[in-house]
């Protein structure tokens, strides 16, 4: 049963089904299989009774998307590439994809491709040949010019920005985005796990399912809108977070030094906040359990729908807690 359910889960992710719907499907099939086993079904007969996970997931995804409840819900308007220069184009050689992008001062956008090609566009002034890009065996890598002799191999007048496009049909198993002083925009990306490390740059994420996510930011703001996450580990210094229309299925651990955290129309399960001086504010914010630790930061949640939010552990020196 475990193998069947794991295969079904992976195929549903591959077919771009939202994590909340995936959990409902897995729970329903677990109950049905357990009941069938009680009636004498053995492990080898599970696919015969319930179908091949790959076929089943495709049918379920088509039904969900056909009703407009999954892909349409998590779609954001794409950035226009008209006027940009097409630099590289790759034809995927596998159904899976790993994405690794590292930049220095460049702003860059990651979004869905309109077809089955991987593309890189750029604009601005600078030597494009200083950048390293590769795609092979299902792994995409992009790196800004290397550090040489303690100095970045770039001219001061270099100012290039990039757009990366990846096909929706590819199953993205891992994505990692790094930037030292550039802004990052991610739109319409679905991945099993993601990592974002940015210093002195802002992050915008829209219309995505980022799976298990970890981000670390210094002096940058975050806007997270219309997003699904399996779990979240967040560390912020001096930057604010605005999260809207988001669902988080797993545990949430958020650390902030001086940045404020704002939540609007957000659902979550177990949420742990650790703050030095940053405040946590929620409107239509519905976690099941909150653990809150702060030095001087406040926690305030104001919801129209009155549901029980369990405060499991609260510790603050001079901050206040107000939930109503």
C-alpha positions as CSV (number, residue, x, y, z in Angstrom):
1,X,0.0,0.0,0.0
2,X,2.8,2.4,0.9
3,X,4.5,2.0,-2.5
4,X,1.2,2.5,-4.4
5,X,0.4,5.7,-2.4
6,X,3.9,7.1,-2.8
7,X,3.8,6.5,-6.6
8,X,0.3,8.1,-6.8
9,X,1.5,11.1,-4.8
10,X,4.6,11.6,-7.1
11,X,2.5,11.2,-10.3
12,X,-0.1,13.8,-8.9
13,X,2.8,16.2,-8.3
14,X,4.0,15.6,-11.8
15,X,0.6,16.4,-13.2
16,X,0.5,19.8,-11.4
17,X,-2.2,19.0,-8.8
18,X,-2.2,21.2,-5.7
19,X,-0.9,19.8,-2.5
20,X,-4.1,20.2,-0.6
21,X,-6.0,18.2,-3.3
22,X,-3.2,15.6,-3.3
23,X,-3.5,15.0,0.4
24,X,-7.3,14.6,0.1
25,X,-6.8,12.1,-2.7
26,X,-4.1,10.1,-0.9
27,X,-6.2,10.0,2.3
28,X,-9.3,8.8,0.4
29,X,-7.3,6.0,-1.3
30,X,-5.6,5.0,1.9
31,X,-9.0,4.5,3.5
32,X,-10.3,2.5,0.5
33,X,-7.2,0.3,0.3
34,X,-7.3,-0.4,4.0
35,X,-10.9,-1.4,3.8
36,X,-10.1,-3.6,0.7
37,X,-7.2,-5.3,2.6
38,X,-9.6,-6.1,5.5
39,X,-11.8,-7.9,2.9
40,X,-8.8,-10.0,1.7
41,X,-7.0,-7.9,-0.9
42,X,-3.3,-8.4,-0.9
43,X,-0.5,-5.9,-1.8
44,X,0.1,-7.3,-5.3
45,X,-3.6,-6.8,-6.2
46,X,-3.8,-3.1,-5.2
47,X,-2.9,-1.8,-8.7
48,X,-5.3,-4.3,-10.3
49,X,-8.1,-3.0,-8.1
50,X,-7.3,0.7,-8.0
51,X,-5.4,1.2,-11.3
52,X,-1.9,2.1,-12.4
53,X,-0.8,5.2,-10.4
54,X,0.4,7.0,-13.5
55,X,-2.9,6.5,-15.4
56,X,-4.9,7.2,-12.3
57,X,-3.1,10.4,-11.5
58,X,-3.5,11.7,-15.1
59,X,-7.2,11.1,-15.0
60,X,-7.6,12.7,-11.6
61,X,-5.6,15.8,-12.7
62,X,-7.6,16.2,-15.9
63,X,-10.8,16.1,-13.9
64,X,-9.5,18.6,-11.3
65,X,-8.1,21.0,-13.9
66,X,-11.1,20.6,-16.1
67,X,-13.2,21.9,-13.2
68,X,-10.9,24.9,-12.8
69,X,-9.9,24.1,-9.2
70,X,-6.2,23.5,-9.5
71,X,-3.9,24.9,-12.3
72,X,-6.1,27.8,-13.0
73,X,-6.2,28.8,-9.3
74,X,-2.4,28.9,-9.1
75,X,-1.6,30.8,-12.3
76,X,-0.1,34.3,-12.4
77,X,0.3,36.6,-15.4
78,X,3.6,35.9,-17.2
79,X,6.3,38.5,-17.7
80,X,6.5,39.7,-21.3
81,X,9.7,38.7,-23.2
82,X,9.1,40.9,-26.2
83,X,12.0,43.2,-26.7
84,X,14.4,40.8,-24.9
85,X,17.3,39.0,-26.6
86,X,17.0,35.2,-26.8
87,X,20.4,33.9,-25.6
88,X,20.0,30.1,-25.2
89,X,17.4,27.4,-26.0
90,X,17.5,23.8,-24.9
91,X,15.3,20.8,-25.7
92,X,14.7,18.8,-22.5
93,X,16.3,15.3,-22.6
94,X,14.4,14.0,-19.5
95,X,11.0,14.3,-17.9
96,X,12.5,15.5,-14.7
97,X,14.4,18.7,-14.0
98,X,16.7,20.3,-11.5
99,X,17.2,24.0,-11.5
100,X,20.3,25.8,-10.1
101,X,20.6,29.6,-10.7
102,X,23.3,31.8,-9.1
103,X,23.6,35.5,-9.7
104,X,25.4,38.5,-8.2
105,X,23.8,41.8,-9.0
106,X,21.5,40.7,-11.8
107,X,17.7,40.8,-11.5
108,X,16.1,37.7,-12.9
109,X,12.7,36.2,-13.5
110,X,11.8,32.5,-13.5
111,X,8.5,31.5,-15.2
112,X,6.8,28.9,-17.3
113,X,7.7,28.3,-20.9
114,X,4.9,28.6,-23.5
115,X,6.0,25.3,-25.0
116,X,8.4,22.4,-24.4
117,X,11.6,24.4,-24.6
118,X,13.9,25.8,-21.9
119,X,14.9,29.4,-22.8
120,X,17.1,32.2,-21.5
121,X,16.5,35.8,-22.4
122,X,18.5,38.9,-21.4
123,X,18.5,42.6,-21.6
124,X,20.9,45.4,-20.7
125,X,24.6,46.1,-21.2
126,X,27.5,43.7,-20.5
127,X,29.4,40.7,-21.9
128,X,27.0,37.8,-22.0
129,X,29.9,35.4,-22.6
130,X,31.1,35.9,-19.0
131,X,28.1,33.8,-17.8
132,X,28.1,30.0,-17.6
133,X,25.0,28.1,-18.5
134,X,24.5,24.4,-19.1
135,X,21.8,21.8,-19.4
136,X,22.4,18.1,-19.5
137,X,20.9,15.0,-18.0
138,X,17.9,16.8,-16.7
139,X,19.9,19.5,-14.8
140,X,20.0,23.2,-15.6
141,X,22.7,25.4,-14.2
142,X,23.4,29.1,-14.5
143,X,26.2,31.0,-12.9
144,X,27.2,34.6,-12.9
145,X,30.9,35.5,-13.5
146,X,33.2,33.9,-10.9
147,X,35.1,35.6,-8.1
148,X,38.7,35.9,-9.2
149,X,41.5,37.2,-6.9
150,X,38.9,38.5,-4.5
151,X,37.2,40.6,-7.2
152,X,34.1,39.8,-9.2
153,X,35.0,39.4,-12.9
154,X,32.6,42.1,-14.1
155,X,32.9,45.6,-15.2
156,X,31.1,48.3,-13.2
157,X,29.1,49.3,-16.3
158,X,27.8,45.7,-16.8
159,X,24.1,45.6,-16.1
160,X,22.3,42.5,-17.4
161,X,19.0,41.1,-16.3
162,X,17.6,37.7,-17.2
163,X,14.4,35.7,-17.8
164,X,14.4,31.9,-17.5
165,X,11.6,29.8,-18.9
166,X,10.9,26.2,-18.1
167,X,8.2,23.9,-19.5
168,X,5.3,23.1,-17.3
169,X,5.3,19.5,-18.4
170,X,8.7,18.8,-16.7
171,X,8.6,17.4,-13.2
172,X,10.9,19.8,-11.3
173,X,12.4,17.8,-8.4
174,X,14.6,20.6,-7.0
175,X,15.2,24.3,-7.5
176,X,17.8,26.6,-6.0
177,X,18.1,30.3,-6.5
178,X,20.9,32.4,-5.1
179,X,21.6,36.2,-5.5
180,X,23.9,38.6,-3.7
181,X,22.2,41.9,-4.6
182,X,19.6,41.3,-7.3
183,X,15.9,40.9,-7.2
184,X,14.1,37.6,-8.0
185,X,10.6,37.0,-9.4
186,X,9.3,33.4,-9.6
187,X,6.0,32.8,-11.5
188,X,4.0,29.6,-12.3
189,X,6.7,27.2,-11.1
190,X,5.9,23.8,-9.5
191,X,8.6,21.9,-7.8
192,X,9.0,19.3,-5.1
193,X,11.5,21.3,-3.1
194,X,13.0,24.8,-3.4
195,X,15.7,26.9,-1.8
196,X,16.2,30.7,-2.0
197,X,19.2,32.6,-0.6
198,X,19.2,36.3,-1.3
199,X,21.2,39.2,0.2
200,X,20.0,42.8,-0.4
201,X,17.4,41.8,-3.0
202,X,13.6,41.5,-3.0
203,X,11.7,38.3,-3.8
204,X,8.3,37.9,-5.4
205,X,6.7,34.5,-5.8
206,X,3.3,34.2,-7.6
207,X,1.2,31.3,-8.8
208,X,3.6,28.6,-7.7
209,X,3.7,25.3,-5.9
210,X,7.1,25.2,-4.3
211,X,6.8,22.0,-2.3
212,X,9.1,21.9,0.7
213,X,10.6,25.4,0.8
214,X,13.5,27.1,2.6
215,X,14.5,30.7,2.2
216,X,17.2,32.9,3.8
217,X,17.1,36.6,3.2
218,X,19.1,39.6,4.4
219,X,17.8,43.2,3.8
220,X,15.2,42.1,1.3
221,X,11.4,42.0,1.3
222,X,9.3,39.1,0.2
223,X,5.9,39.0,-1.5
224,X,4.3,35.5,-1.6
225,X,1.0,35.5,-3.4
226,X,-1.3,32.7,-4.6
227,X,1.2,30.0,-3.6
228,X,1.0,26.4,-2.2
229,X,3.8,25.0,0.0
230,X,4.3,21.6,1.6
231,X,6.4,23.0,4.4
232,X,8.4,26.2,5.0
233,X,11.6,27.1,6.8
234,X,12.2,30.8,6.8
235,X,15.0,33.0,8.1
236,X,14.9,36.8,7.6
237,X,17.0,39.7,8.6
238,X,15.8,43.3,8.2
239,X,13.2,42.4,5.5
240,X,9.4,42.2,5.7
241,X,7.2,39.4,4.5
242,X,3.8,39.8,2.9
243,X,2.0,36.4,2.3
244,X,-1.4,36.3,0.6
245,X,-3.8,33.6,-0.7
246,X,-1.4,30.8,0.3
247,X,-1.8,27.3,1.7
248,X,0.9,25.5,3.7
249,X,0.3,21.8,4.3
250,X,3.3,21.0,6.5
251,X,5.1,22.6,9.4
252,X,6.2,26.2,9.3
253,X,9.3,27.6,11.1
254,X,9.9,31.3,10.7
255,X,12.7,33.3,12.2
256,X,12.9,37.1,11.9
257,X,15.3,39.6,13.5
258,X,13.7,42.9,12.7
259,X,11.4,42.3,9.8
260,X,7.6,42.2,10.1
261,X,5.5,39.2,8.9
262,X,2.1,39.9,7.4
263,X,-0.4,37.2,6.5
264,X,-3.7,37.6,4.6
265,X,-6.0,34.7,3.5
266,X,-3.4,32.1,4.6
267,X,-4.1,28.6,5.8
268,X,-1.5,26.5,7.7
269,X,-1.1,23.8,10.3
270,X,1.7,24.0,12.8
271,X,3.4,27.4,12.8
272,X,6.4,28.4,14.9
273,X,7.5,32.0,15.0
274,X,10.7,33.3,16.5
275,X,11.2,37.1,16.5
276,X,13.6,39.6,18.0
277,X,11.8,42.8,17.3
278,X,9.6,41.9,14.2
279,X,5.8,41.8,14.5
280,X,3.5,39.1,13.2
281,X,0.2,40.3,11.9
282,X,-2.6,38.2,10.4
283,X,-5.9,38.9,8.7
284,X,-7.9,35.8,7.7
285,X,-4.9,33.8,8.9
286,X,-5.9,30.3,10.0
287,X,-3.1,28.2,11.5
288,X,-4.1,25.2,13.6
289,X,-1.3,25.6,16.1
290,X,1.0,28.6,16.9
291,X,4.2,28.6,18.9
292,X,5.4,32.2,19.4
293,X,8.7,33.4,20.9
294,X,9.8,37.0,20.8
295,X,11.9,39.6,22.6
296,X,9.8,42.7,21.7
297,X,7.7,41.6,18.7
298,X,3.9,41.5,18.8
299,X,1.5,38.8,17.6
300,X,-1.9,40.0,16.3
301,X,-4.5,38.0,14.4
302,X,-7.9,39.3,13.3
303,X,-10.2,36.8,11.6
304,X,-13.8,37.2,10.5
305,X,-14.4,33.4,10.8
306,X,-14.0,32.4,14.4
307,X,-12.0,29.2,14.5
308,X,-9.9,27.7,17.3
309,X,-6.2,28.6,17.1
310,X,-4.3,26.6,19.6
311,X,-1.5,28.6,21.3
312,X,0.8,25.8,22.3
313,X,3.7,27.9,23.6
314,X,4.0,31.7,24.0
315,X,7.1,33.4,25.3
316,X,7.8,37.2,25.0
317,X,9.6,39.8,27.1
318,X,7.8,42.9,26.1
319,X,5.6,42.0,23.1
320,X,1.8,41.5,23.1
321,X,-0.4,38.7,21.9
322,X,-3.9,39.5,20.5
323,X,-6.0,36.9,18.7
324,X,-9.7,37.5,17.9
